[in-house]
């Protein structure tokens, strides 16, 4: 699902390394596509909640 630019931020928590950060929609999409920036673990939309 692609991000709709509505200014929504998301809290990301990696299911593998527990890294946590607030991200915008495009960064959320990049994390889902490429994995965690810290440990490279795969992530899904379930790793995000609205900030």
CHARMM-style PDB file with segment names, atoms N, HN, CA, C and O in Angstrom:
ATOM      1  N   UNK     1       0.849  -1.180   0.000  1.00  0.00      PROA
ATOM      2  CA  UNK     1       0.000   0.000   0.000  1.00  0.00      PROA
ATOM      3  C   UNK     1       0.889   1.236   0.000  1.00  0.00      PROA
ATOM      4  O   UNK     1       1.738   1.389   0.878  1.00  0.00      PROA
ATOM      5  N   UNK     2       0.709   2.081  -0.936  1.00  0.00      PROA
ATOM      6  HN  UNK     2       0.020   1.957  -1.649  1.00  0.00      PROA
ATOM      7  CA  UNK     2       1.531   3.278  -1.039  1.00  0.00      PROA
ATOM      8  C   UNK     2       0.991   4.368  -0.124  1.00  0.00      PROA
ATOM      9  O   UNK     2      -0.204   4.441   0.161  1.00  0.00      PROA
ATOM     10  N   UNK     3       1.895   5.193   0.313  1.00  0.00      PROA
ATOM     11  HN  UNK     3       2.865   5.133   0.081  1.00  0.00      PROA
ATOM     12  CA  UNK     3       1.604   6.280   1.246  1.00  0.00      PROA
ATOM     13  C   UNK     3       0.809   7.389   0.581  1.00  0.00      PROA
ATOM     14  O   UNK     3       1.105   7.793  -0.543  1.00  0.00      PROA
ATOM     15  N   UNK     4      -0.190   7.869   1.278  1.00  0.00      PROA
ATOM     16  HN  UNK     4      -0.431   7.540   2.191  1.00  0.00      PROA
ATOM     17  CA  UNK     4      -0.925   9.038   0.823  1.00  0.00      PROA
ATOM     18  C   UNK     4      -0.439  10.227   1.640  1.00  0.00      PROA
ATOM     19  O   UNK     4      -0.470  10.179   2.870  1.00  0.00      PROA
ATOM     20  N   UNK     5       0.009  11.292   0.982  1.00  0.00      PROA
ATOM     21  HN  UNK     5       0.033  11.331  -0.017  1.00  0.00      PROA
ATOM     22  CA  UNK     5       0.622  12.420   1.700  1.00  0.00      PROA
ATOM     23  C   UNK     5      -0.382  13.209   2.531  1.00  0.00      PROA
ATOM     24  O   UNK     5      -0.907  14.226   2.078  1.00  0.00      PROA
ATOM     25  N   UNK     6      -0.647  12.743   3.737  1.00  0.00      PROA
ATOM     26  HN  UNK     6      -0.221  11.917   4.105  1.00  0.00      PROA
ATOM     27  CA  UNK     6      -1.574  13.442   4.624  1.00  0.00      PROA
ATOM     28  C   UNK     6      -0.886  13.936   5.890  1.00  0.00      PROA
ATOM     29  O   UNK     6      -1.550  14.389   6.823  1.00  0.00      PROA
ATOM     30  N   UNK     7       0.449  13.851   5.928  1.00  0.00      PROA
ATOM     31  HN  UNK     7       0.989  13.483   5.170  1.00  0.00      PROA
ATOM     32  CA  UNK     7       1.197  14.334   7.076  1.00  0.00      PROA
ATOM     33  C   UNK     7       1.242  13.364   8.241  1.00  0.00      PROA
ATOM     34  O   UNK     7       1.699  13.729   9.325  1.00  0.00      PROA
ATOM     35  N   UNK     8       0.781  12.141   8.046  1.00  0.00      PROA
ATOM     36  HN  UNK     8       0.410  11.845   7.166  1.00  0.00      PROA
ATOM     37  CA  UNK     8       0.759  11.158   9.117  1.00  0.00      PROA
ATOM     38  C   UNK     8       2.155  10.600   9.365  1.00  0.00      PROA
ATOM     39  O   UNK     8       2.865  10.218   8.435  1.00  0.00      PROA
ATOM     40  N   UNK     9       2.526  10.563  10.628  1.00  0.00      PROA
ATOM     41  HN  UNK     9       1.948  10.874  11.384  1.00  0.00      PROA
ATOM     42  CA  UNK     9       3.774   9.918  11.022  1.00  0.00      PROA
ATOM     43  C   UNK     9       3.450   8.573  11.662  1.00  0.00      PROA
ATOM     44  O   UNK     9       2.359   8.359  12.191  1.00  0.00      PROA
ATOM     45  N   UNK    10       4.429   7.673  11.600  1.00  0.00      PROA
ATOM     46  HN  UNK    10       5.315   7.847  11.171  1.00  0.00      PROA
ATOM     47  CA  UNK    10       4.271   6.331  12.138  1.00  0.00      PROA
ATOM     48  C   UNK    10       5.421   6.030  13.084  1.00  0.00      PROA
ATOM     49  O   UNK    10       6.544   6.488  12.873  1.00  0.00      PROA
ATOM     50  N   UNK    11       5.142   5.266  14.116  1.00  0.00      PROA
ATOM     51  HN  UNK    11       4.230   4.894  14.288  1.00  0.00      PROA
ATOM     52  CA  UNK    11       6.193   4.759  14.988  1.00  0.00      PROA
ATOM     53  C   UNK    11       6.543   3.363  14.496  1.00  0.00      PROA
ATOM     54  O   UNK    11       5.688   2.482  14.411  1.00  0.00      PROA
ATOM     55  N   UNK    12       7.814   3.184  14.175  1.00  0.00      PROA
ATOM     56  HN  UNK    12       8.508   3.901  14.244  1.00  0.00      PROA
ATOM     57  CA  UNK    12       8.315   1.899  13.706  1.00  0.00      PROA
ATOM     58  C   UNK    12       9.063   1.227  14.841  1.00  0.00      PROA
ATOM     59  O   UNK    12       9.886   1.857  15.505  1.00  0.00      PROA
ATOM     60  N   UNK    13       8.781  -0.063  15.071  1.00  0.00      PROA
ATOM     61  HN  UNK    13       8.113  -0.576  14.532  1.00  0.00      PROA
ATOM     62  CA  UNK    13       9.541  -0.877  16.017  1.00  0.00      PROA
ATOM     63  C   UNK    13       9.923  -2.157  15.287  1.00  0.00      PROA
ATOM     64  O   UNK    13       9.062  -2.936  14.880  1.00  0.00      PROA
ATOM     65  N   UNK    14      11.225  -2.362  15.129  1.00  0.00      PROA
ATOM     66  HN  UNK    14      11.925  -1.729  15.460  1.00  0.00      PROA
ATOM     67  CA  UNK    14      11.701  -3.550  14.426  1.00  0.00      PROA
ATOM     68  C   UNK    14      11.392  -4.796  15.251  1.00  0.00      PROA
ATOM     69  O   UNK    14      11.694  -4.835  16.444  1.00  0.00      PROA
ATOM     70  N   UNK    15      10.794  -5.813  14.632  1.00  0.00      PROA
ATOM     71  HN  UNK    15      10.549  -5.781  13.663  1.00  0.00      PROA
ATOM     72  CA  UNK    15      10.469  -7.030  15.364  1.00  0.00      PROA
ATOM     73  C   UNK    15      11.707  -7.860  15.728  1.00  0.00      PROA
ATOM     74  O   UNK    15      11.629  -8.753  16.572  1.00  0.00      PROA
ATOM     75  N   UNK    16      12.837  -7.568  15.096  1.00  0.00      PROA
ATOM     76  HN  UNK    16      12.900  -6.843  14.410  1.00  0.00      PROA
ATOM     77  CA  UNK    16      14.057  -8.338  15.336  1.00  0.00      PROA
ATOM     78  C   UNK    16      14.990  -7.668  16.341  1.00  0.00      PROA
ATOM     79  O   UNK    16      15.386  -8.295  17.323  1.00  0.00      PROA
ATOM     80  N   UNK    17      15.348  -6.398  16.112  1.00  0.00      PROA
ATOM     81  HN  UNK    17      15.027  -5.888  15.314  1.00  0.00      PROA
ATOM     82  CA  UNK    17      16.340  -5.724  16.974  1.00  0.00      PROA
ATOM     83  C   UNK    17      15.718  -4.718  17.935  1.00  0.00      PROA
ATOM     84  O   UNK    17      16.415  -4.161  18.783  1.00  0.00      PROA
ATOM     85  N   UNK    18      14.412  -4.479  17.810  1.00  0.00      PROA
ATOM     86  HN  UNK    18      13.845  -4.931  17.121  1.00  0.00      PROA
ATOM     87  CA  UNK    18      13.651  -3.565  18.672  1.00  0.00      PROA
ATOM     88  C   UNK    18      14.020  -2.099  18.480  1.00  0.00      PROA
ATOM     89  O   UNK    18      13.657  -1.267  19.312  1.00  0.00      PROA
ATOM     90  N   UNK    19      14.738  -1.758  17.398  1.00  0.00      PROA
ATOM     91  HN  UNK    19      15.033  -2.434  16.722  1.00  0.00      PROA
ATOM     92  CA  UNK    19      14.992  -0.355  17.074  1.00  0.00      PROA
ATOM     93  C   UNK    19      13.652   0.346  16.896  1.00  0.00      PROA
ATOM     94  O   UNK    19      12.738  -0.203  16.281  1.00  0.00      PROA
ATOM     95  N   UNK    20      13.535   1.551  17.428  1.00  0.00      PROA
ATOM     96  HN  UNK    20      14.278   1.997  17.927  1.00  0.00      PROA
ATOM     97  CA  UNK    20      12.287   2.295  17.361  1.00  0.00      PROA
ATOM     98  C   UNK    20      12.567   3.686  16.825  1.00  0.00      PROA
ATOM     99  O   UNK    20      13.535   4.333  17.225  1.00  0.00      PROA
ATOM    100  N   UNK    21      11.706   4.150  15.907  1.00  0.00      PROA
ATOM    101  HN  UNK    21      10.920   3.625  15.582  1.00  0.00      PROA
ATOM    102  CA  UNK    21      11.848   5.500  15.367  1.00  0.00      PROA
ATOM    103  C   UNK    21      10.520   5.957  14.787  1.00  0.00      PROA
ATOM    104  O   UNK    21       9.679   5.144  14.402  1.00  0.00      PROA
ATOM    105  N   UNK    22      10.347   7.274  14.732  1.00  0.00      PROA
ATOM    106  HN  UNK    22      11.031   7.933  15.044  1.00  0.00      PROA
ATOM    107  CA  UNK    22       9.177   7.855  14.097  1.00  0.00      PROA
ATOM    108  C   UNK    22       9.539   8.157  12.647  1.00  0.00      PROA
ATOM    109  O   UNK    22      10.561   8.785  12.369  1.00  0.00      PROA
ATOM    110  N   UNK    23       8.689   7.702  11.728  1.00  0.00      PROA
ATOM    111  HN  UNK    23       7.859   7.192  11.954  1.00  0.00      PROA
ATOM    112  CA  UNK    23       8.956   7.875  10.303  1.00  0.00      PROA
ATOM    113  C   UNK    23       7.726   8.436   9.603  1.00  0.00      PROA
ATOM    114  O   UNK    23       6.606   8.332  10.105  1.00  0.00      PROA
ATOM    115  N   UNK    24       7.953   9.037   8.428  1.00  0.00      PROA
ATOM    116  HN  UNK    24       8.862   9.121   8.020  1.00  0.00      PROA
ATOM    117  CA  UNK    24       6.832   9.498   7.613  1.00  0.00      PROA
ATOM    118  C   UNK    24       6.413   8.376   6.662  1.00  0.00      PROA
ATOM    119  O   UNK    24       6.999   7.293   6.676  1.00  0.00      PROA
ATOM    120  N   UNK    25       5.424   8.631   5.860  1.00  0.00      PROA
ATOM    121  HN  UNK    25       4.948   9.510   5.848  1.00  0.00      PROA
ATOM    122  CA  UNK    25       4.896   7.614   4.959  1.00  0.00      PROA
ATOM    123  C   UNK    25       5.901   7.061   3.964  1.00  0.00      PROA
ATOM    124  O   UNK    25       6.005   5.843   3.824  1.00  0.00      PROA
ATOM    125  N   UNK    26       6.656   7.927   3.256  1.00  0.00      PROA
ATOM    126  HN  UNK    26       6.572   8.917   3.370  1.00  0.00      PROA
ATOM    127  CA  UNK    26       7.638   7.393   2.302  1.00  0.00      PROA
ATOM    128  C   UNK    26       8.707   6.530   2.982  1.00  0.00      PROA
ATOM    129  O   UNK    26       9.144   5.529   2.414  1.00  0.00      PROA
ATOM    130  N   UNK    27       9.130   6.908   4.187  1.00  0.00      PROA
ATOM    131  HN  UNK    27       8.775   7.721   4.648  1.00  0.00      PROA
ATOM    132  CA  UNK    27      10.121   6.106   4.902  1.00  0.00      PROA
ATOM    133  C   UNK    27       9.501   4.781   5.343  1.00  0.00      PROA
ATOM    134  O   UNK    27      10.175   3.751   5.331  1.00  0.00      PROA
ATOM    135  N   UNK    28       8.247   4.796   5.725  1.00  0.00      PROA
ATOM    136  HN  UNK    28       7.699   5.633   5.734  1.00  0.00      PROA
ATOM    137  CA  UNK    28       7.532   3.557   6.080  1.00  0.00      PROA
ATOM    138  C   UNK    28       7.549   2.603   4.894  1.00  0.00      PROA
ATOM    139  O   UNK    28       7.868   1.422   5.039  1.00  0.00      PROA
ATOM    140  N   UNK    29       7.203   3.126   3.715  1.00  0.00      PROA
ATOM    141  HN  UNK    29       6.945   4.085   3.597  1.00  0.00      PROA
ATOM    142  CA  UNK    29       7.202   2.294   2.508  1.00  0.00      PROA
ATOM    143  C   UNK    29       8.592   1.736   2.227  1.00  0.00      PROA
ATOM    144  O   UNK    29       8.730   0.570   1.857  1.00  0.00      PROA
ATOM    145  N   UNK    30       9.630   2.568   2.403  1.00  0.00      PROA
ATOM    146  HN  UNK    30       9.518   3.515   2.704  1.00  0.00      PROA
ATOM    147  CA  UNK    30      11.006   2.119   2.154  1.00  0.00      PROA
ATOM    148  C   UNK    30      11.417   1.018   3.137  1.00  0.00      PROA
ATOM    149  O   UNK    30      12.087   0.060   2.753  1.00  0.00      PROA
ATOM    150  N   UNK    31      11.018   1.156   4.394  1.00  0.00      PROA
ATOM    151  HN  UNK    31      10.473   1.934   4.706  1.00  0.00      PROA
ATOM    152  CA  UNK    31      11.344   0.131   5.385  1.00  0.00      PROA
ATOM    153  C   UNK    31      10.657  -1.192   5.054  1.00  0.00      PROA
ATOM    154  O   UNK    31      11.265  -2.255   5.177  1.00  0.00      PROA
ATOM    155  N   UNK    32       9.400  -1.130   4.636  1.00  0.00      PROA
ATOM    156  HN  UNK    32       8.906  -0.266   4.535  1.00  0.00      PROA
ATOM    157  CA  UNK    32       8.685  -2.346   4.267  1.00  0.00      PROA
ATOM    158  C   UNK    32       9.352  -2.999   3.054  1.00  0.00      PROA
ATOM    159  O   UNK    32       9.460  -4.223   2.987  1.00  0.00      PROA
ATOM    160  N   UNK    33       9.793  -2.190   2.107  1.00  0.00      PROA
ATOM    161  HN  UNK    33       9.705  -1.195   2.161  1.00  0.00      PROA
ATOM    162  CA  UNK    33      10.416  -2.724   0.890  1.00  0.00      PROA
ATOM    163  C   UNK    33      11.833  -3.241   1.135  1.00  0.00      PROA
ATOM    164  O   UNK    33      12.222  -4.272   0.587  1.00  0.00      PROA
ATOM    165  N   UNK    34      12.613  -2.518   1.968  1.00  0.00      PROA
ATOM    166  HN  UNK    34      12.298  -1.680   2.414  1.00  0.00      PROA
ATOM    167  CA  UNK    34      14.043  -2.809   2.100  1.00  0.00      PROA
ATOM    168  C   UNK    34      14.466  -3.439   3.422  1.00  0.00      PROA
ATOM    169  O   UNK    34      15.569  -3.978   3.520  1.00  0.00      PROA
ATOM    170  N   UNK    35      13.613  -3.379   4.437  1.00  0.00      PROA
ATOM    171  HN  UNK    35      12.718  -2.941   4.358  1.00  0.00      PROA
ATOM    172  CA  UNK    35      13.958  -3.935   5.743  1.00  0.00      PROA
ATOM    173  C   UNK    35      14.507  -2.883   6.699  1.00  0.00      PROA
ATOM    174  O   UNK    35      14.706  -1.725   6.333  1.00  0.00      PROA
ATOM    175  N   UNK    36      14.740  -3.310   7.907  1.00  0.00      PROA
ATOM    176  HN  UNK    36      14.577  -4.251   8.204  1.00  0.00      PROA
ATOM    177  CA  UNK    36      15.228  -2.440   8.973  1.00  0.00      PROA
ATOM    178  C   UNK    36      16.576  -1.836   8.596  1.00  0.00      PROA
ATOM    179  O   UNK    36      17.451  -2.535   8.084  1.00  0.00      PROA
ATOM    180  N   UNK    37      16.743  -0.535   8.849  1.00  0.00      PROA
ATOM    181  HN  UNK    37      16.032   0.032   9.264  1.00  0.00      PROA
ATOM    182  CA  UNK    37      18.007   0.137   8.519  1.00  0.00      PROA
ATOM    183  C   UNK    37      19.124  -0.239   9.480  1.00  0.00      PROA
ATOM    184  O   UNK    37      20.295  -0.017   9.174  1.00  0.00      PROA
ATOM    185  N   UNK    38      18.793  -0.799  10.628  1.00  0.00      PROA
ATOM    186  HN  UNK    38      17.841  -0.980  10.877  1.00  0.00      PROA
ATOM    187  CA  UNK    38      19.797  -1.176  11.621  1.00  0.00      PROA
ATOM    188  C   UNK    38      20.260  -2.616  11.430  1.00  0.00      PROA
ATOM    189  O   UNK    38      21.461  -2.881  11.373  1.00  0.00      PROA
ATOM    190  N   UNK    39      19.296  -3.563  11.328  1.00  0.00      PROA
ATOM    191  HN  UNK    39      18.320  -3.347  11.374  1.00  0.00      PROA
ATOM    192  CA  UNK    39      19.666  -4.978  11.294  1.00  0.00      PROA
ATOM    193  C   UNK    39      19.317  -5.680   9.978  1.00  0.00      PROA
ATOM    194  O   UNK    39      19.654  -6.849   9.794  1.00  0.00      PROA
ATOM    195  N   UNK    40      18.651  -4.979   9.071  1.00  0.00      PROA
ATOM    196  HN  UNK    40      18.377  -4.029   9.220  1.00  0.00      PROA
ATOM    197  CA  UNK    40      18.260  -5.505   7.753  1.00  0.00      PROA
ATOM    198  C   UNK    40      17.188  -6.588   7.805  1.00  0.00      PROA
ATOM    199  O   UNK    40      16.933  -7.249   6.798  1.00  0.00      PROA
ATOM    200  N   UNK    41      16.558  -6.779   8.960  1.00  0.00      PROA
ATOM    201  HN  UNK    41      16.765  -6.242   9.777  1.00  0.00      PROA
ATOM    202  CA  UNK    41      15.474  -7.740   9.087  1.00  0.00      PROA
ATOM    203  C   UNK    41      14.266  -7.284   8.267  1.00  0.00      PROA
ATOM    204  O   UNK    41      14.014  -6.086   8.140  1.00  0.00      PROA
ATOM    205  N   UNK    42      13.528  -8.233   7.717  1.00  0.00      PROA
ATOM    206  HN  UNK    42      13.732  -9.206   7.821  1.00  0.00      PROA
ATOM    207  CA  UNK    42      12.300  -7.909   7.002  1.00  0.00      PROA
ATOM    208  C   UNK    42      11.277  -7.336   7.975  1.00  0.00      PROA
ATOM    209  O   UNK    42      11.179  -7.774   9.121  1.00  0.00      PROA
ATOM    210  N   UNK    43      10.522  -6.356   7.504  1.00  0.00      PROA
ATOM    211  HN  UNK    43      10.603  -6.000   6.573  1.00  0.00      PROA
ATOM    212  CA  UNK    43       9.459  -5.774   8.318  1.00  0.00      PROA
ATOM    213  C   UNK    43       8.177  -5.731   7.502  1.00  0.00      PROA
ATOM    214  O   UNK    43       8.212  -5.740   6.272  1.00  0.00      PROA
ATOM    215  N   UNK    44       7.054  -5.684   8.189  1.00  0.00      PROA
ATOM    216  HN  UNK    44       7.026  -5.677   9.189  1.00  0.00      PROA
ATOM    217  CA  UNK    44       5.755  -5.601   7.533  1.00  0.00      PROA
ATOM    218  C   UNK    44       4.994  -4.407   8.095  1.00  0.00      PROA
ATOM    219  O   UNK    44       5.475  -3.722   8.997  1.00  0.00      PROA
ATOM    220  N   UNK    45       3.837  -4.172   7.571  1.00  0.00      PROA
ATOM    221  HN  UNK    45       3.446  -4.728   6.838  1.00  0.00      PROA
ATOM    222  CA  UNK    45       3.018  -3.047   8.039  1.00  0.00      PROA
ATOM    223  C   UNK    45       2.649  -3.197   9.510  1.00  0.00      PROA
ATOM    224  O   UNK    45       2.306  -2.208  10.158  1.00  0.00      PROA
ATOM    225  N   UNK    46       2.714  -4.416  10.051  1.00  0.00      PROA
ATOM    226  HN  UNK    46       2.994  -5.219   9.524  1.00  0.00      PROA
ATOM    227  CA  UNK    46       2.405  -4.638  11.452  1.00  0.00      PROA
ATOM    228  C   UNK    46       3.475  -4.072  12.385  1.00  0.00      PROA
ATOM    229  O   UNK    46       3.263  -3.984  13.595  1.00  0.00      PROA
ATOM    230  N   UNK    47       4.627  -3.687  11.822  1.00  0.00      PROA
ATOM    231  HN  UNK    47       4.799  -3.758  10.839  1.00  0.00      PROA
ATOM    232  CA  UNK    47       5.709  -3.108  12.617  1.00  0.00      PROA
ATOM    233  C   UNK    47       5.518  -1.617  12.864  1.00  0.00      PROA
ATOM    234  O   UNK    47       6.369  -0.977  13.481  1.00  0.00      PROA
ATOM    235  N   UNK    48       4.404  -1.059  12.384  1.00  0.00      PROA
ATOM    236  HN  UNK    48       3.713  -1.579  11.882  1.00  0.00      PROA
ATOM    237  CA  UNK    48       4.151   0.380  12.480  1.00  0.00      PROA
ATOM    238  C   UNK    48       2.847   0.658  13.200  1.00  0.00      PROA
ATOM    239  O   UNK    48       1.884  -0.104  13.104  1.00  0.00      PROA
ATOM    240  N   UNK    49       2.839   1.766  13.925  1.00  0.00      PROA
ATOM    241  HN  UNK    49       3.621   2.385  14.003  1.00  0.00      PROA
ATOM    242  CA  UNK    49       1.603   2.283  14.504  1.00  0.00      PROA
ATOM    243  C   UNK    49       1.594   3.783  14.273  1.00  0.00      PROA
ATOM    244  O   UNK    49       2.642   4.384  14.035  1.00  0.00      PROA
ATOM    245  N   UNK    50       0.438   4.380  14.339  1.00  0.00      PROA
ATOM    246  HN  UNK    50      -0.413   3.892  14.532  1.00  0.00      PROA
ATOM    247  CA  UNK    50       0.362   5.829  14.136  1.00  0.00      PROA
ATOM    248  C   UNK    50       1.051   6.522  15.310  1.00  0.00      PROA
ATOM    249  O   UNK    50       0.830   6.186  16.473  1.00  0.00      PROA
ATOM    250  N   UNK    51       1.895   7.502  14.968  1.00  0.00      PROA
ATOM    251  HN  UNK    51       2.075   7.776  14.023  1.00  0.00      PROA
ATOM    252  CA  UNK    51       2.656   8.217  15.993  1.00  0.00      PROA
ATOM    253  C   UNK    51       1.770   9.181  16.747  1.00  0.00      PROA
ATOM    254  OT1 UNK    51       2.239   9.873  17.651  1.00  0.00      PROA
TER     255      UNK     51
END
